[in-house]
Amino acid sequence: MLEQISSQRSIHHPSIDIAFAVDGQYLNYCGVTIYSIIKNNSHMNIRFHVFTSDKDIIGKEKFTDLEKSYPNISIDFYILNKDIYKRCQVKQHFNDAIYYRLSIVEILSKTLDSVLYLDADILCTGKIDELLTIDISRYCIATVKDIKSEECLKNIGLDLNNTGYFDSGVMLINIRNWQKENTFKQFMQLIYKDDYKYPDQDVLNIIFNNKVLFLNNKFNYVNAEDEGKVFIHYTGAVKPWHLAHDFNINYIKYLWASPWADLNLKPSLGYKPARKYARILWKTHHPIGAIKWFFIYLLRKSKVS
């Protein structure tokens, strides 16, 4: 079921364990998220766990470079057999990778009592120390309420008097309580019983109904780059590594400062994204690229005028 590729380094008494679950398409962007966490929390000992179905970890040397640059962190990889999720429903921009997070607790329960799970389309812009002080002994997870809470509760048939619908992109998991709920078994039974709008998230909300501690939205701030937030979550089909994204300037700054600076932003055919990208390049002191993309903008605009 699993192959572990360890960094062969150990951190004594890590302050926090943080886990990701990604396929090959998101692996590099997971690296950017990890980099942003390290840059804002260099005072902490952090052990990262990256679960992926990609047997050939392309670019693994960049993760190794991070470990060499920051001796207080370690990054371990776990290769999942994704066949157990191949029949689970997928839709829109979701694929079967949304289910990989279910394997995290099953594997890490051998050594950990808690773990922070993060999606790979998240940027850390603040300190995470506060998460270490949160008591989740009576809960399965601590997470943030979804901005569409009432609508989402209706969609999955939960009472509107429920404490709320959560976004599963950030979850501080109590591993023991997660297991007491037989979460994996319940999930695999429920996922086939309905047509869910947000399959993995909807089912987890059903399982953890009223078993959630809700956190301040600064720990999962959706679709805006406001100051004072800890985790910025870029939800939706258009990601911050796309030219067409509306508010990715901060993300791009971290991307270009990270070992993944050579990643090209995903192109867009419209002229407005080209103009936006030219402005970003100019503001971040890349004049040659800014001039290039400004001319691309003028060319594209002329074709639609």
Legacy VTK file of the C-alpha trace (Angstrom):
# vtk DataFile Version 3.0
C-alpha trace
ASCII
DATASET POLYDATA
POINTS 305 float
0.000 0.000 0.000
2.814 2.392 0.785
6.459 3.021 0.113
8.237 5.540 2.313
11.141 7.540 0.942
12.684 9.207 3.955
15.039 12.127 3.954
17.237 10.049 6.257
17.429 13.062 8.554
15.679 13.311 11.861
14.500 16.303 13.799
14.587 15.818 17.528
11.275 16.881 19.056
9.695 18.668 16.084
7.480 21.577 17.061
4.853 20.459 14.555
4.242 17.820 11.893
2.671 19.046 8.646
1.303 16.756 5.937
0.377 17.183 2.272
-1.300 14.774 -0.158
-0.657 15.517 -3.845
-0.304 14.013 -7.278
2.545 14.823 -9.654
0.816 17.950 -10.971
0.815 19.593 -7.543
4.156 18.373 -6.203
6.117 21.505 -7.184
3.455 23.801 -5.767
3.530 21.810 -2.547
7.205 22.790 -2.445
6.286 26.472 -2.709
3.854 26.075 0.191
6.554 24.385 2.277
8.992 27.173 1.437
6.502 29.841 2.543
5.974 28.048 5.865
9.697 27.828 6.501
10.321 31.496 5.632
7.743 32.672 8.160
8.531 30.079 10.841
12.287 29.618 10.767
12.303 29.529 14.590
10.394 26.219 14.630
11.410 22.615 14.143
9.089 21.280 11.455
8.747 17.809 9.993
6.955 17.713 6.635
5.249 14.583 5.304
4.452 14.546 1.590
2.095 11.807 0.406
2.003 11.341 -3.358
1.091 8.790 -6.000
3.977 9.930 -8.193
6.617 7.186 -8.010
9.162 9.296 -9.857
9.491 12.362 -7.658
10.657 14.815 -10.289
12.513 17.717 -8.733
13.131 15.971 -5.418
16.546 17.617 -5.305
14.850 20.975 -4.672
13.238 19.598 -1.528
16.657 18.292 -0.535
18.107 21.768 -1.079
15.545 23.158 1.369
16.613 20.634 3.976
20.246 21.612 3.507
19.445 25.317 3.794
17.249 24.922 6.879
18.654 22.349 9.341
15.562 22.627 11.574
13.259 21.015 8.990
12.930 17.582 7.420
10.837 16.372 4.482
9.743 12.747 4.113
7.971 11.311 1.075
5.410 8.493 1.035
4.415 6.818 -2.240
0.736 5.824 -2.145
-1.050 3.121 -4.062
-3.957 5.149 -5.396
-5.937 2.134 -6.622
-8.067 2.148 -3.455
-9.544 5.490 -4.584
-9.996 4.812 -8.296
-13.777 4.244 -7.988
-14.395 7.373 -5.896
-16.308 10.107 -7.694
-14.470 12.995 -9.332
-15.847 16.145 -10.941
-14.979 19.629 -12.203
-11.294 20.324 -11.532
-11.086 17.602 -8.857
-9.369 14.277 -9.539
-8.741 11.248 -7.338
-5.892 13.061 -5.567
-8.488 14.758 -3.335
-8.817 11.426 -1.517
-5.124 10.880 -0.787
-5.427 12.839 2.482
-7.443 9.934 3.901
-4.296 7.813 3.942
-2.358 10.286 6.080
-3.881 9.314 9.426
-3.754 5.597 8.630
-0.007 5.840 8.092
1.091 8.434 10.636
-0.994 6.956 13.472
1.895 4.616 14.183
4.059 7.496 15.377
1.948 10.653 15.876
-1.026 11.854 17.903
-1.730 14.921 15.760
-0.811 16.390 12.401
-1.606 19.562 10.480
-2.941 18.812 7.000
-2.670 21.498 4.289
-3.732 21.678 0.649
-0.935 22.481 -1.788
-2.662 25.612 -3.119
-2.004 27.433 0.151
0.515 30.163 0.925
1.757 30.745 4.459
2.242 34.438 5.248
2.464 34.363 9.054
3.570 32.466 12.133
1.847 29.213 13.043
2.832 29.130 16.739
-0.771 29.625 17.851
-1.713 26.230 16.414
0.541 24.595 19.016
-1.584 25.991 21.842
-4.981 24.795 20.578
-6.606 22.038 22.616
-8.307 19.555 20.287
-8.544 16.712 22.814
-12.383 16.692 22.560
-12.545 17.096 18.776
-11.635 15.164 15.644
-10.268 18.220 13.866
-9.781 21.953 14.215
-10.499 23.832 11.013
-12.097 26.945 9.499
-15.732 27.455 8.585
-16.402 27.605 4.846
-17.660 30.962 3.583
-20.570 29.115 1.870
-21.436 27.273 5.080
-25.253 27.460 4.964
-25.495 26.536 1.279
-23.110 23.605 1.721
-25.004 22.293 4.752
-28.204 22.249 2.702
-26.487 20.389 -0.141
-25.506 17.470 2.097
-28.713 17.427 4.134
-27.336 18.629 7.468
-29.365 20.722 9.897
-28.802 24.460 9.479
-28.494 24.649 13.277
-25.317 22.657 12.874
-22.200 24.453 14.117
-21.069 24.928 10.527
-19.612 23.457 7.354
-15.805 23.418 7.185
-13.222 23.754 4.434
-11.041 20.639 4.501
-8.016 22.427 2.997
-6.633 23.126 6.476
-7.199 20.554 9.212
-5.416 20.205 12.529
-6.149 16.515 13.059
-6.508 14.655 16.337
-5.328 11.303 15.035
-6.743 9.247 17.927
-10.239 10.751 17.683
-10.162 10.494 13.867
-9.557 6.781 14.252
-12.202 6.344 16.962
-14.743 7.565 14.416
-13.587 4.864 11.973
-13.238 7.759 9.549
-11.673 5.844 6.680
-14.277 3.061 6.791
-17.175 5.516 7.114
-15.834 7.597 4.275
-15.525 4.686 1.865
-19.118 3.722 2.623
-20.596 7.213 2.270
-18.730 8.338 -0.848
-20.820 6.015 -3.052
-24.206 6.921 -1.535
-24.759 10.326 -3.136
-23.591 12.679 -5.866
-21.614 15.275 -3.918
-20.661 18.744 -5.122
-17.393 18.669 -3.156
-16.951 14.904 -2.727
-14.168 14.546 -0.172
-15.093 17.667 1.791
-18.826 16.938 1.882
-18.332 13.433 3.249
-15.863 14.581 5.911
-18.412 17.186 7.013
-21.038 14.464 7.404
-18.687 12.261 9.439
-17.441 15.076 11.687
-20.832 16.717 12.161
-20.543 18.711 15.453
-17.123 17.176 16.180
-15.164 20.181 14.896
-13.410 23.041 16.669
-13.670 26.114 14.454
-10.665 28.404 14.163
-10.247 32.035 13.175
-10.418 32.413 9.390
-6.827 33.700 9.356
-5.850 30.019 9.270
-7.699 29.427 5.992
-8.336 32.770 4.343
-9.953 32.151 0.983
-9.252 34.012 -2.243
-7.677 37.226 -0.949
-4.169 38.306 -0.001
-4.944 40.441 3.056
-2.331 41.226 5.686
-2.434 39.530 9.064
-3.529 36.135 7.717
-1.583 32.951 8.355
-2.737 30.754 5.459
-4.030 32.134 2.161
-6.046 29.477 0.334
-6.409 29.845 -3.441
-9.516 27.751 -4.041
-11.209 27.205 -7.395
-10.063 25.946 -10.770
-7.810 28.952 -11.496
-4.744 28.677 -9.279
-2.172 31.316 -8.261
0.333 29.833 -10.717
-2.030 30.769 -13.570
-1.607 34.085 -15.356
-5.348 34.618 -15.164
-5.526 34.549 -11.363
-6.890 37.768 -9.882
-4.795 38.161 -6.719
-1.572 36.173 -6.912
1.096 38.890 -6.594
2.131 37.745 -3.120
2.190 34.117 -4.232
4.425 34.926 -7.182
6.902 36.691 -4.887
7.275 33.542 -2.792
7.439 31.380 -5.910
10.292 33.413 -7.373
12.201 33.414 -4.072
11.868 29.637 -3.690
13.843 26.776 -5.277
10.931 26.537 -7.748
11.572 29.980 -9.256
12.098 28.409 -12.689
8.458 27.296 -12.905
6.600 29.159 -15.619
3.190 30.537 -14.799
0.436 28.725 -16.653
-0.414 30.712 -19.778
-3.689 32.390 -20.629
-4.834 33.482 -24.071
-6.573 36.672 -22.962
-4.981 40.113 -23.188
-5.960 41.213 -19.678
-3.877 38.504 -17.931
-0.923 39.506 -20.114
-1.219 43.126 -18.953
-1.527 42.016 -15.357
1.563 39.836 -15.648
3.523 42.730 -17.168
2.602 44.851 -14.147
3.627 42.110 -11.727
6.994 41.745 -13.429
7.544 45.505 -13.326
6.630 45.773 -9.635
8.920 42.868 -8.755
11.887 44.397 -10.624
11.904 42.220 -13.772
11.918 45.020 -16.399
12.875 42.907 -19.419
10.075 40.440 -18.776
7.682 43.297 -18.059
8.415 44.925 -21.415
8.052 41.599 -23.205
4.643 40.896 -21.666
3.457 44.457 -22.251
4.056 43.982 -25.976
2.275 40.612 -25.784
-0.626 42.449 -24.170
-0.695 45.078 -26.952
-0.556 42.373 -29.610
-3.380 40.353 -28.099
-5.516 43.418 -27.546
-5.086 44.542 -31.137
-6.473 41.211 -32.336
-9.739 41.678 -30.450
-10.179 45.398 -31.160
LINES 1 306
305 0 1 2 3 4 5 6 7 8 9 10 11 12 13 14 15 16 17 18 19 20 21 22 23 24 25 26 27 28 29 30 31 32 33 34 35 36 37 38 39 40 41 42 43 44 45 46 47 48 49 50 51 52 53 54 55 56 57 58 59 60 61 62 63 64 65 66 67 68 69 70 71 72 73 74 75 76 77 78 79 80 81 82 83 84 85 86 87 88 89 90 91 92 93 94 95 96 97 98 99 100 101 102 103 104 105 106 107 108 109 110 111 112 113 114 115 116 117 118 119 120 121 122 123 124 125 126 127 128 129 130 131 132 133 134 135 136 137 138 139 140 141 142 143 144 145 146 147 148 149 150 151 152 153 154 155 156 157 158 159 160 161 162 163 164 165 166 167 168 169 170 171 172 173 174 175 176 177 178 179 180 181 182 183 184 185 186 187 188 189 190 191 192 193 194 195 196 197 198 199 200 201 202 203 204 205 206 207 208 209 210 211 212 213 214 215 216 217 218 219 220 221 222 223 224 225 226 227 228 229 230 231 232 233 234 235 236 237 238 239 240 241 242 243 244 245 246 247 248 249 250 251 252 253 254 255 256 257 258 259 260 261 262 263 264 265 266 267 268 269 270 271 272 273 274 275 276 277 278 279 280 281 282 283 284 285 286 287 288 289 290 291 292 293 294 295 296 297 298 299 300 301 302 303 304
